[in-house]
Amino acid sequence: MNKDIYINNRNKLMQTIEDDSIVILFAGKAPKKTGDELYEFTPNRNFYYLTGIQEQEHLVVLSKSKETVSQKLFLKDLDLDVEMWNGKTLRDNEGKEVSGIEEVVYMKEFKSYIH
């Protein structure tokens, strides 16, 4: 889909929330089926509606303060050993392209950002 749809969806949401508010949405994670098998992953609908990303373990933080809107996408940290078995995961440039969010970082920065 066109990233302008997701940009528009986020803009509509940010117009409806009050100043000094924050929205944190997780993509989710596929539940385990057996010890080494997962059920098929379906992203959290709200997360997908605002980002267009269909991969698990990412999150988006949207905040509004004094009419200033901030949008930040956190991608799961890269693990090349896991990628070898499960396939390539989303990179920061791909996250920007899909979602239209300019500020894309990895999950290791989330705790310091949220504090």
C-alpha positions as CSV (number, residue, x, y, z in Angstrom):
1,M,0.0,0.0,0.0
2,N,0.9,3.6,-0.3
3,K,2.6,5.0,2.8
4,D,0.5,8.2,2.5
5,I,-2.5,6.2,3.8
6,Y,-0.6,5.4,7.0
7,I,0.6,9.0,7.4
8,N,-2.9,10.2,7.0
9,N,-4.2,7.7,9.5
10,R,-1.6,8.9,12.1
11,N,-2.4,12.5,11.4
12,K,-6.1,11.8,12.0
13,L,-5.3,10.1,15.3
14,M,-3.0,12.9,16.5
15,Q,-5.8,15.5,15.8
16,T,-8.1,13.6,18.2
17,I,-5.8,13.2,21.2
18,E,-5.2,15.8,23.8
19,D,-1.9,17.7,24.4
20,D,0.7,15.9,26.6
21,S,-0.5,12.5,25.5
22,I,1.4,9.5,24.3
23,V,0.3,6.4,22.2
24,I,2.4,3.3,22.3
25,L,1.3,0.4,20.0
26,F,3.0,-3.0,19.7
27,A,2.9,-5.1,16.6
28,G,2.5,-8.2,18.7
29,K,4.1,-11.6,18.6
30,A,3.0,-14.9,17.2
31,P,2.0,-17.4,20.0
32,K,3.9,-20.7,20.2
33,K,2.3,-23.7,18.7
34,T,4.9,-26.2,19.9
35,G,8.4,-26.0,21.3
36,D,9.9,-24.7,18.1
37,E,6.9,-23.8,15.9
38,L,4.8,-20.6,16.0
39,Y,1.3,-19.9,14.8
40,E,1.0,-17.6,11.8
41,F,1.6,-14.0,12.8
42,T,-1.1,-11.3,12.4
43,P,-0.1,-7.8,13.4
44,N,-2.1,-5.8,16.0
45,R,-4.8,-4.1,13.8
46,N,-4.2,-0.7,15.3
47,F,-0.4,-1.0,14.8
48,Y,-0.9,-2.0,11.2
49,Y,-3.5,0.7,10.6
50,L,-1.0,3.4,11.7
51,T,2.2,1.9,10.2
52,G,1.5,-0.7,7.4
53,I,4.1,-3.0,9.0
54,Q,3.2,-6.7,9.1
55,E,6.1,-8.0,11.1
56,Q,6.2,-9.0,14.7
57,E,8.0,-7.4,17.7
58,H,8.1,-3.8,16.5
59,L,6.4,-0.8,18.1
60,V,5.4,2.8,17.4
61,V,5.4,5.7,19.8
62,L,3.3,8.7,18.9
63,S,3.2,11.7,21.2
64,K,1.7,15.2,21.3
65,S,2.9,18.1,23.4
66,K,1.9,21.7,22.9
67,E,0.7,21.0,19.4
68,T,4.1,19.3,18.6
69,V,3.7,15.8,17.3
70,S,6.4,13.2,17.5
71,Q,6.4,9.9,15.7
72,K,9.0,7.2,16.3
73,L,9.2,3.6,15.1
74,F,11.2,1.1,17.0
75,L,12.2,-2.0,15.1
76,K,13.3,-5.2,16.8
77,D,17.0,-5.5,17.2
78,L,18.9,-7.2,14.4
79,D,20.0,-10.8,15.1
80,L,21.8,-12.2,12.1
81,D,21.9,-15.8,13.6
82,V,18.0,-15.7,14.0
83,E,17.7,-14.3,10.5
84,M,19.6,-17.2,9.1
85,W,16.8,-19.5,10.2
86,N,13.7,-17.3,10.2
87,G,14.4,-14.9,7.3
88,K,15.4,-11.3,7.1
89,T,13.7,-8.8,9.3
90,L,12.8,-5.2,8.6
91,R,15.7,-2.6,8.4
92,D,15.4,1.1,9.3
93,N,15.3,2.3,5.7
94,E,12.5,-0.3,4.9
95,G,10.6,0.8,8.0
96,K,10.7,4.4,6.8
97,E,9.6,3.4,3.3
98,V,6.6,1.3,4.4
99,S,5.3,3.5,7.3
100,G,6.4,7.0,6.2
101,I,7.8,7.6,9.7
102,E,11.1,9.4,9.4
103,E,12.5,8.6,12.9
104,V,13.2,4.9,12.9
105,V,15.5,3.3,15.4
106,Y,16.0,-0.1,17.0
107,M,14.4,-1.5,20.2
108,K,17.6,-1.3,22.2
109,E,16.9,2.5,22.4
110,F,13.3,2.2,23.6
111,K,14.0,2.1,27.4
112,S,16.1,5.2,27.4
113,Y,13.7,7.0,25.1
114,I,10.6,6.3,27.2
115,H,12.3,7.3,30.4
